[in-house]
Amino acid sequence: MVSPATLIDRRYQIEAKIGQGASGVVYRVYDTKQKRRVALKVLRTDVKSSDALQRIEREFHAIQSMRHPNILSVFDFEKNFFTMEYVEGEPLDTGRRRDVHEIVLLATVICRALRYIHAQSVLHGDLKPAHVIVGAHGEIKLIDFGLAEPLVPDGARPHGAPGTGSAGTSAAGTLDYMAPEIFRGRRPDLRSDLYSLGVMLYEMAAGRLPFEDEDPVRLIMKHLEAVPVSPREIRADLPRELERVILRLLAKDPSDRFASTDAVLEALTVIGGQKEILKARVEKGSRFLFEPKLVGREEETSLLDRSLREAVSGHPRVMLLSGEAGMGRTRLLSELRARSLFGPCEILTATCEAEPASAWAPFDAIIEQAVFALQRRSPARLAEGLARWGGGVLALAPDLAQQEAFREARPGRGTDARRAALDFLSLLGALSEEAPVLCVLDDAHHLDRAGAQMLVHLVEALPPGLRLMIALAADARPGDAARAFAEAKAVLDHGSLWTERVLGPLGKAAIVRLGASMMGGTDLDERFSTRLVEVARGNPLIAEQAIRSLAEQEAIFRKGGTWAVDPRALETAQWTGRLGDWLWRKVRQMVKAAPKHLEALRAAAILPEGGGFEVLLAVSRLDTTVLYYVLSDLVREGLLSESADRTRRRYALGAESLRAGLLEEVPPKRLSKMHEAAAEALEADLARGVAVPLAALAEHHAASGDPKRAIEHGLRAAEGAALRQGYRRALSQYQRVLAWCTEASDAASATTASTALGRLHYAAGDLAQAKGCFEEAAEGAVGPSRLTHLREAYEGLGRIALRRRSFEEALGHFQKFRASLSKDPHERAQETDETFRVSLWMGRVHQARQEWDEALRHFQSAASLVSQGADPARQAEVLRRIGEVHLACARLAPAQESLRLALRHAEGNAGLAFRASLSLCELYRCTGQLEE
């Protein structure tokens, strides 16, 4: 709490506290420099997070250029505060009874302010009575733009990514005044502000809110589903025309509301008996288009809803939505999730990536969500379940080890996919005892072999009575990269719980409705509609892109809230093409007038994964304040997208196709310096403990001429991916490292990468590639780690030969491995692990050749190295091998002793226990102990 008489920034004299919000406190202060009274909003001391700071910054930059009699002016901005116009007055009292004329007048003034805000391509985002100040002399001011959000083209923001405000996918704002679409996780547009205006109008007219409930979830459900009581039932003197305006503003579907503030003002002036003189405002660009409605998929929606109802009643269901790119698979899944958000279901979502970050991706993400949901709903059930399936779940989602509930759990050893699926289902079963479960999995065609295998095991093991629905979306023509998913689908197609729905092209009427919904319900003339249908060919994404590209070419524009066509521009406009093509046209127009915007765009262009403000500041070399303004402009125009993670906001190009064009004219020396600045900024983040994409950091070092640092971070990135068994990502990264090693003549690191690549290829079953990598490693082994790399290479080559049953070749490689071990007994003691491995492998070769005495000698040598150790898995493996040799030689008593010991040591390792049990079964069969 700042005390009165405190001087802030050696300039502002605190007089009184006049308000407090989620992130800031507002004081009345005296500006000793300008000799005037102003309001000062300062960051609250108890919420000094980066998000709170960004909210204050966002509020200032949202309104710093606005000049309107009904919007509070702002003056100066510093790091933790800004100053603004001081108005002596009180928040709007919507509960006080007012006559109709006063209600219409207040609504008109607020609507004019909104009209101006929307014209600046900004949404207020938190319109409510507390943010409307009525001054002592009757003046009305709109305040608090902390949740203001720029209007940007849909194509410039990744699906589901938050916008500038917090209301992208999470509900931010005040529940009483929030539009239904925000609760459903959809992107708000100007009609969301109009809904908030409708709530305020209802409150002024009826003396109460349209929806009231002390329970937040029930209140949200009322906004989503309940019909408000007619205002005239509460207050009979209200004109029917005003009631119609209020109820239209409160429509659940944004397309049923007024399409613009102009339309609202026109309706209000009719009620007030006055003529509102509005200059028809022309608005150009795709940011003024609305999100397209879901059209033409009524059957699919009905099928999804029916499947979910069956799952809720205890009949598990799995449904796949397939179709070509752009047919609306992801949109249908999003709609299913949105309709289920406030129902009885616990919703778990994940998206498959082309290069999975871990072996079990994306199921590890679903597991983590399921664990947190169960912990929230029933900590006791989670604690009880962990004793049974906690180890298996932890093996699939190792990041859970950081959670308190898993402190005592240990990852299951030797977890195979089938056992993992059973543990996974046990977790989902425990959660479904608390609430039905909806798992939403997008882009399933990206599943790798491990992920596809997991899906098969999950579906095949679904028990009856489980309240679970799995909804997937996949490309119907994904190519060779999705062979694993195609094979899984071929297996599952015959199951009774599996349903596939192929999304075909939309009909003509649906395409026309889609286009009209983007233009606020504007009726499309026949010529325009016919051409749109021809271009789209039934693909909703192509239709959407066509409308957006026409808006960017200004062939269609909004005038006075209604969309119109420029016939001359339409004649020459290109209907097809990516949104990025038209964004590039906008780039060229913008940088002519504002060259500094180009520097910010180029900075973003060298950051494929996006970057925070500090990184962009370092790369662009712009002034801090200038960059704030520039980023605000670029996000508003859709040239940059903005998202938020746990620590900061990130900015990325609005379209990938912009990248090459932005960088092609940058001089090589300047480009190298930009990458160097990016690398230094990311290194600074890394030193502070901030999570940094190591692969991207490596690329920046490489591009700035520092292959040594590139190799260092590239190896760390690849090792991290391999550790999580993200094979595709690890392979790609190791190959990049090899290229940098060639550039830097770094033979030692090249050997490290080649050896690691060999292991990855071997694990993936690509023996030819693995052999090539191990041979390169053996030939190029140099430096302090030369012997280590040689041994790994010989071991890898020997394993490949053994797998191919080339026994002589395998023995040759393993003998080279053994020959590389030290002859010094003291040093040999330090090489126990290597000695154990080579003994075991040589024993396996002799076992495969049925050379039992040689095999037993090597296995016993290996056993002597672990008999005093603490590695039960190794003990189990070597004892099983010894038992199998004794069994082959009909030495049944020592065989039984070894195999029983192996089974004891294999406890907790399903794979080893299974193999030891099989060998024991063979022993008992040979001895006639059939019951055993």
N, C-alpha and C positions, 0 to 999 in steps of 0.2 A: 504494500500500500504506500503510495507516494503521499507525503504529508503536504498540506497547504504551505505556501510560501517557498516550496522547493523550486529551484531554477533548473529547467531542463535545457541542455545544450547551450548553457550560458545565455539563454535568450527568452525562453518561455516560462513565465511566472505562473505556477499552479494556483488557481483560485478555488476550484471545487470539482469533485467527481460528479459527473452527470450521467454516466451510463457504463454498462459492462456487457460484453458479449462472450462468445465461445473462445475467442483468441485475444481480444483486446479490451482495454479499459479506456473510456473517453473522459477527458477532463476539460473544463472551461479554463482557458489560460489567457494570460495577457502577453502579447508579442511585444517585447520591449524594443525591438528594432523597427517594426512597422507601426508601432503605437496603435494597436487595435486588439480587440478581443477575438480570439479564434477558438476552435475546438481542436484538441490534440488527442489522437488515438495512439496508444502505446501498447506494445506487446505485454500481455500479462506475465508476471514473474513466475507463476506456477505452471505455465504452459509454454515455456520457451523451447519448443521443438521446431525442427526445420519446417514441418507442415504449417505450424501456426505462423511462423515468420513469412512463409510463402503466401499465406492467406492475406496477411496485411499488405504485402507487396502487391499481390494480385488486385486487392481492392483499390489501392492507389492508382495502379496503372490502368485499371478498367475505366476510371472516371477522370483521369488527369487531363484528357483532351476534350471532355464534354463541357458544353456551355449551354445551359438550359435553365429557365427561371424556376423550374420545379425539381431540379437536381442539385444537390449540395456541391459547391465548388471545392476543389482541393488546392492546396498551395505548395507546401514543401514536403519532401520525403527524405527521411534519414533511415539509418539501418533498422531501428526498432520502432519507429513511429512516423506518423505523418500528420500534417495540420490541414484543417479544412474550415470552411465557413461556419461560423457559429450562429445558430438560430435559436432565439429564446422562445421556447414553446414546449408542447407536450406531444407524445405519440397519439396518433389517431384513435379516438375512443369509438370503436365500432359497436359497442353494446348500448350506447346512448340512443334513445329514440330520436329520429330525425324525420323531417317531412320529405316527401318525394323529391321536391325541387333540390333540396340540399344533398340528398343521396346522389342524384344524377350529376349535380355540379362536382361533387367530390370524385365520383367515378370518372367523369370527363377529364378532370385535371390529372388524376393518376394515370389515366390511359394516354394522355398526351405525353407525359413523361416516359411511359413505356414505349410509345411510338418513337420517340427520339432515341431511346436506348437501343431499340431493335434496329433502327436505321444505322447505328454505329456497329452493327453486327455483334451485339452483346446481349446476353440474357441476364436478367437480374438474379434469378435463381433462388431467392429467399424473400419474396414479396409477402408482407404481412403488416398488420396495423402498427406494430412496434417500429417498423422501418419507414413509416410515413409520419413526418413531423408537421404539426399544425402550429404555425408561429403565432405570436401574440397579436399580430395585426392581420391574421387570417391567411398568411402565405402558407403554401404547402410545399414540402420538400421531401423527395425520395432519398433515403440514406442507406448505408450498409450494403456495400457491394462485395462483401467477403466471399460470397459463393458465386459471384458473376462468372459467366462462362461464355467464351466466344462462339458465335455460329461458325462452324467449319463444315466443309463438304464431308459427307459420310465416308467417301473414299479416301479421305486424308487421315482418317483415324482408324487404327486397327479395330476389328470387331470386338466389342466388349471392353475396350480400353477406356479408362476414365478420361474425362475432358479436363479443361483447365480448372473447373470447379470440382468439387468432390461429388458431384451428382452424376457422374458418368455411369457407373454400375452399382454404386452403393447409394442408399438413401441419405442425402445430406440436406439439411434445412430444417424446417419446422413441420412436424407431421400434420398439424391441423390444416395447413395451407398447401400441402404438397400434392402434385398431380399424380394420378394413378400409374402412368407409364414409368415414372421414376422408380416406384416401388417394384415394378416388374423388371427393372434393370435395363430399361431402354434409354437411349440418349434423349435428353430433353431438348425441346425446341421452343420457339416463341409462344406456341400454344400452351406450353407448361406454365409460363408466366400468366397467361390469360386465365388458366384454371385458378391460380392463386387469387387473381383479381375477382373471379367469380365467387370464391369463398368469402372474400372481404365484402363484396356487394350483398351476398346473402346475409351475412352477419349484420350489416348496417340496416338491411330491410326488415329482417325477422327478429333482430335482437339476440340471436343465438347462432352458433355455428351449425352448418348443415350436418356435420357428423361429429358426435361427441362420444368419448369412452375413455375411462381411466386406464384401461389396458391398451398398450401401444399396438399389439398385434390385432386386437379386435378393431381398433380405430383404423388401422391400415386396411383391414378387410372391408370396412364400411366404405372407404374411399374407392376400393376396387369394385365392389359389388352392390352396395346399398343405393337405393333411390332416395334422394333427399325429400323431406316433407315439402309440399308446395308452399312457397312463401306466403301466398294469399290465404292459405288455411290458418296461418299464424297472424297475418295482418291483412284484413280484407280491403283496406283502402289502397293497396298497391295496384298500379295499373297492370293489366295483363301483359302489355308490351314489355314492361320492366321485368316481370316474372319470366317471360320467354327469354330475354337476354341473359338473366342470371342462370337459368337452367341450361341454356345452350353453352354457356361458359363452363358449366360443371359437367359436361358430357364426359363419360368414361373414355371413349375413343377420341383421340385428338382430332381425327378427321371430321368428327361431328361438331366440333367447336367452330367459332369464328376463325377464319384463316389468317386474320391480321388485326392489328389495333385500328386500322382505318375502318374496317367493317364494324368493329365495336363502337367506334366514335360515331359512325353514321347512324347506327341504331339508337344510341343515346341521344343524339340531337333530335331525332324524330320524337322521342319521348319528352324531351325538354321543350319542344316547340320552338327551337332555335335552329338556325342554319349554321352548321360548322363549316367554315371555309378552310378546306384542306387542299393544299397544293399536292396534286398527285405525285407521289414520290416514286421515282424509277430506281429499282434495285436490280443490279446485274451480278451474275455469278452463281455458281452451283451451291454456295453456302445458304442461299435463301430457299432452296428446295427442301421438302420434308422427306423424312425417312419413308421409303415405300411400304405400303401395307402388304401383308401376306395375303396373296390372292390365288385362287385356283387350286388350293390344296386342301379343300374341305374334307375330302375322303381320307387323305393321309392324317389330317388332324383328328378326325373322328376315330380312326384306327389306333392312333397313339393314345388317345384318351381312354378308349375301351381297354386297351392292353394294360394301361396304368391302373384302371379300376379293378381289373382281374388280379393284378399283382397285389394291390392293397388288400384284397380279400383272401390272400394266401395262395394264389396260383402264379408262381414266378413266370416271368415272360422276358424274352430277348427279342428285340426288334432292330433290324438293320434298314436304314434308309440309304439307298444307293442311287447313283445317277451321275451324269456328266457334270463337269465343273460348271457352277453357276446356276444349277437347277434348284437350289434352295435347301440343300441338305442341312447345312449349318443353321439356316434361319428356322427350319422346322424344329430342330433340337432346341434352339434358343426359345422358341415360342412354348414348347413343352415345359421347359424349365421355368419360364416366366409364369405360366398358368399354375405351376405347382409350388411356387415360392412360398405362399402363405397357406398352403393346404397341410395335410397331415404328414407329408413325406419329408424325409431327410434327403437332401439333394447333394450328390457327390459328382463333381465334374472334372474332366481332364481332356487335354488335346494331345494327340500323338504327334511327334516331331519326326521329320525326315531322318535326322541323326539323333536317336534317343540318347539321353544323358546317362541312362543306366540300363542294366539288363532287363529290369522289370518295369521300365517306363512304358506307359503312363500309370500302371497300376499302383506304383509306390505312392503317387500323389493321391489316388483314391483311398488307399489304405490310411494315409495320414489324416485325411478329412474324416474318414469313418472313426478313427480312434478319438479324434478331438470331439466329434459329435457324441460318441458314447460316453466320453468323460464328462461332457456337459450334461447329458441326460441321466446317466446312472453311473457314478464313480464306483459304486459297489459291484455292479455287473462287470465293469471293465477290470477291476482288481481280481475278481473271481476268474474271469476268462483268461487273463494274462498267464495264470499258472498252467493253463492247458495249451494255449496257442500263441503265447507271447513271443517265444523264441522264434517260431516260424515267421510271424509277422515282422519281427525285428530284422530277420534275415532279408526280407523283401524291401523293407523301408528303414534302412539303418539310421537315417537322420532322427528317428524317434528315440534313439538312445539318449538324446539330450533332454528328453522329457522326464519329469519326476516319476511318473507312473512306471517308466521302464528302467528305473535305476537298478532294480534287482533282476531284470530279465537278461538273458544271454541269447545271442543269435543262435538259431538251430544250425548244427553242423551238417554238412552234406545235404542241404535242403534241395530236393529236386522239384521240378515244376508241378508234378501231380500233388505232392505233399504240400507244397506252397499254396496251391489252389484250395486244398482242404482247410488249411489254416486261415486263408483269406475268407473263405465262406463261413468259417466259424465266427470270425469277427463280424461279417455282415449279418449273420444269423443273430448274434447277440444284439446288434443295433436294431434289427428288424423286430425284436421283441419289444423295443421301446417305441419304434415308429417305422412305417413302411419306408423302404429305401429305393430311391431312383438314382441309378448310375448313368451319367451321360458321357459318352466317349466319342469325340469328334475326330475326323481324319484317321479312321481306323486302318485305312490302307497303308499307313506309314508303320504299322506294327512290324517289328523285326521278328526273327524266328522265335526267340524266347517269348516275346509278347504275344505272338499269335498262338503259341503253344499254351501259354497261360490262359488265353481266352477259351480255347477248346476245353481245357480241363475244368475251367469254371463252369461253362455251360453244361458240360456232360455230367458234372457232379451236383447240379442244382437240386436240392431236395424238395419234395412237395411240402407245401405249407409255408415256405419261405416268402415273406412279403417283400419281394425284390423285383424290380424291372431294370433291365440293362438296355439302354437305347444307344445305338451306334450310327454313325454316318461314315460313308466311304465312297470314294470315287469309283464309278462303275468301270472306268477304263484307265487304271492307274499305271499300267506298264510293268516292266520287269522288276522294278524296285519293290513292288508289292506282291511278289510271288508268295511270300510267307502267309500273308493275309488271304490270298486267293486259295491256297491249299487248306487253310483253316476253314474258310467258308465252305469249301467242297465237302468237308467232313460234317460241318454243322447243318448244312442244308437239309439233311435227312432227319433232324431232330424234331420232336414234337413241340418243344418250347421256342423254337427259332422261327421267326417270320421275317421275310425280306420284302420290302416295298421299293420298287424301282420308280424313280421320279421321271416321268416323261415330260415332253414339251408342254407349256401352257397353251391354252386356246387363245384365239384372237381377242375375245371379250376380256379375258383375264389380263392380257398384256396392256390393253387400253386402260383398264381400271388401275393397273399398277402405275402407269404414267400419270393418270389423272390424280392419283393419291399423292404423288410427289409434288404436284403443282397445286396443292390445297383444294382438290376437288374441282379444278377448272375443267369445263367440258372441252374435250379435244375435238377439233373439226375432223371431218371424214378424211380429208387428204392427209392431214398430220397423222391420224390414227393408222391409216393404211400403210404409210411409210414406216411408222414405228413397228408395226407387226411384221413387215417384210424384213426389216433390219434385225429384229430380235430372234426370229425363227423359233419362237417358243421359249427362248432362254431368258428368264427374268433378270439375270445379271447383265446380259447384253442390253436389254431394254433400259435398265437403270443407268448403265454407263452412257447409253445414247442420249438420254435426257440430260444427264450431267454435262456431257460434252457440248450439247447444244446451248446449255446455260453459260458455259465458259466461253463459247464463241459468240455469246450475246445474240444468238438467233432467237432465243426465247428470253424473256425478262419479266420482272414483276413490276406492275404499275398500279399504285394505289391499293396494294394488297391482292391484286388479281393478275394472274399470269397472262401474258400476251405474246404474240408471234411477230417477229420482224420478217415479213415475206421476202424482202430482198436478201437479207442475211441468210435466211433459210435455204434459198436457192443454191448458195455456194457452200453452205456448211457441210462438214463431214459428220455423218451420223455414227460412223464406227470409229473405234480407236479407244485407247486406254485413257483414263482420267489424267494420268501423268502427262500425256501429250498436250492437253489443254492447260494443265498447271505450268508446263514449260513456257507456254505462250504468256502466261501471267507473270512468270519470273522475268522474262525479257522486258515486259512493260514496267514492272515495278522497279527494276534496278536502274532504268534510265532516270527515274525521278529520285531514287534513294539508293545510291551505290553501296552504302554500308550494309544494306540488306543482303547484298551478294556475298559479303564476307561471312556473315552468319550462316547463310545457306551452304557455302563451301565448307565451313567448319563442320556443319552437320553431315555433309556428304562424305567426309573421311571417317565418319563414325557409324558404320553399318548397324551396330546394335544400339545406336542412340547415345547421348551423352548428357551429363548434368550441366548446370549453369557454369560451374567453375571450369570444366573442361572446354566448353564452348568459348568461354572468356579467354582462356589461354591460347586457343587455336586461332580465334578470329582477330585477336589483338584490339578489340573494340573497348571503349570505355564502359565501365560497369552500368552506369545509368543508360547509356545509349543502347547497350545490349538488351536491357529490360524492355525498352520501347520496341526495339527491332523484333525481338522474339514475340512480343504481344501482337505486332502487325502480322508476322509470318504465320502464327497459329490462326489468327482470325481469317487470313486469306486461304488457309488450307495448305500452305506450302510446307509447314511443319506440323507434325502431330505431337501432342503432349500427353505424357502418362506419368504415373507416380508409382514408385515402389516404397519399401518400408522406410527408406532414408531420405529420398530426394525426388525431385521431379526430373524427368528425362525428356529430351527433345530428339525427334528423328524426322527424316524427310517424309513429306506427305505422300510421296510416290517413289518407288524404287527406280523407276525409269528416269527420274531427274538426275540421278547420281553421276552418270557418265558425262552428261552435258555440262554439269556444273564444274567438273574437274578437268575437262579436256583442254581448256584454255589457261589453266594455271601453270606458270613456268615450273619446270622440274625442281629448280632450287627452292622455290617458294613452297611447293608441295612437300618436299622433304622436310622443310622447317615446320610446316603444319603438323606433320606426323610426329616430329620430334617434340613439339609442344604438347601434343596429345599424350605421348608416352610419358613425358615428365609429369603431367597433371595426374595421370593414372597411377604412376609410381608413388606420387605424394599421397593419393588415396590409399594405396596399398600399405604404405608406411603407417597410416593412421588407423589401420585395421578395417577399412571399408572394403566390402566385397568388390572385386574388379574382375571383368572377363579376361582371364589370362591369355586366351587365344587372340583376342583383339589387341591386347597390349603387345604381344609378340609381333603381330602384323605391323603395328606402328613402329616398333624398333627396326624391323626389317626394311620398311619403306623409308626410314630416316637414315639408312646406311649403317646400322649397328646390328649385324647378324649375330654377334656374340650374345647380346641381351635377348635377341629374338629366339635364339636356340634355347637359352636358359628358361625363358617363360613358356616357350612352345613345348619343351619337354615336360614341364610341370602341368601344363594344360592337358597334354596327352596322357600323362600318368594318372591325372585325376579322372579323366574319362574312362580309362581302362580299369581303374579301381572300382568305378561304379558299373563296370561292364557295359559301358556305352560304346560298343565296338565300332560302329560306323564313324562316330565322332573321333574316337581315338585313332583309327586308321588314317582318317583325313589329316589329323594334326601331325602324326608322325611323318607322313609323306611331305608335309610342309617343312618340317624340321630337316628332313634329308636334303631338301632343296637349299635351305640356308646353310647347311653344313658344307655343301659343295662350294657355295659362294665364299664361305669363310675358311675353306680348307681345314675343317675341323673333323679329322678322321675319328677321333675318340667319341665325339658326340654322335657321329654318323653310325658308328658301331652300336652304340646304345640304342639308337632309334631302330636300326635294322634288326637287332635282337628282339626288341619289343614288338616290332611288326611281325616277326616270325611267330612269336607266341600268340599274337592276335589271330593271324591267319590259321594257325594250327587249331586254336579253339573254335574257329568258325568252320573247320573242316576243309579248308582250302590248302591241301598239302603241297601242291606245286608252288604256290606263292610263298608258303612258309619255308620250303626248302631253299628257294632263291634268296630269301632274306637271311636265313642262317648261314648260307654259304658266303654271302657278302660280309656278314659279321665276322666269320672266321678268317677271311682273307684280309680284312681291314683292321683287325684288332690291334690297337696301339695304346701306349700310355700306361698310367698306373693301374688301370682297370683291365689291362689286356688279358690276363689270365682268367678273370671272372667272365669276360665276354667270350673268350675261347671256349670255356667250359659250358656256358649256356648254349653256344652255337653247336658244339659237339653233341650235347644232350638233346637239343632240338632235332638235329639231323638223325641221331640214333632213334629217337622216338618215331620219326616219320618212317624210317626204314623198317622198324619193327611193325608199325601199323600196316605197312605194305607187304609184310612177311618177307622182306629182304634181309634174312638173318645175318648173313656174312657181313653185309654192309653195316648193319646195326652194330654188330660186335666191333667192327673197325672203328666206328665213331665213339663208342663207349670206351674202347681201349685208349683212344687219344685223350678222352676226358680223364681217364685214370692216370695216364702218363703225365698229365699236366699238374697233378697233385704233388705237393712238396715231398722230398725224400727225407727231410729233417723231421724226426719224431715230434719235436716240440711244435714246429709249424704245422705238422700233420694233425696235431690235436686241435688246432684252430679251424681245421677244415672238415670237422665231423659231418656237417650237413652235406658237403659235396661227396664225401666218401660214402655216406649212407645212400645217397641218390644213385651214384654210379654202381654200387654193389647191387642195389635193388633192380636197376635196369638190366644189368648183365645177367642177373639171376632170371629175370623174366624172359630174356632171349633164349637162354639154355632151357628154360621150362617149355617155351613154345617149340623148341627143337627136340623135346623129350630127352634131354641130356640131364637126367635127374640128379646125378652126383654133383655135377658142376653147378646146377641150379641151387641145390641144397647148400653147397659151400658158400655161394654168394649171399643167399638169403640169411644164413646163420651169421655171416660177417656183418650184414646190415643189422640183424637183430642185436648183436653185441653192442652196437653203437647207440641203440635206443633203450636197451633193457633197464638202464639206470635213469633214463630221461623222464620227462614229464609230458611226452607227446603221445597220448593214447591212440590217436588216429594212425600214426606211423606204426606203433606197436601192433595195432589191429591188422594193418595191411601186411606187414612182414610175417606175422604169425599165421595169417590165413595162407600165404604163399607156402610157408614151410609145411603147414598141414596138408595142402593140396599135393605137394611133392611126396610126402609120406603116404598119402592115400593112393597116388599113382603107383607107388612101389609096394602096395599092399601092407604097409606097416601101420596097421589100424590103430593100435594103442597110442603111439606118439601123434598120429594124425588127429585122433579125437581130442587129445590133450591140447594140441596147438589150436585147433579150431574153436574149442570151448573158450580158451583164453582170448582168442581173437574176438569172439562174440562179446565177451565181457568188456574188452577195451573199446569196442565199437558202440557202446551204449551212448545214445544221443546223436549218433551219426547214421541216418537212415540208409544211406548207400552202402557203407561198409558193413553194417549189420545185415543187410539183405544178402550181400555176396557171401559173408561168412555162414549165414543160415543155409544158403543154397549148397555150399560145400559140405556142411554137416548133414543135410538131407541125403546127399549122394553117399556119404559114409554110412549112414544108417540103412540105406537101401542095400548097399553092398553086404552089410552084416546081418541083414534080415530083420533089423529092428524097425519094423514098419510103423508101429505106433509112435515111436520117437520121431 
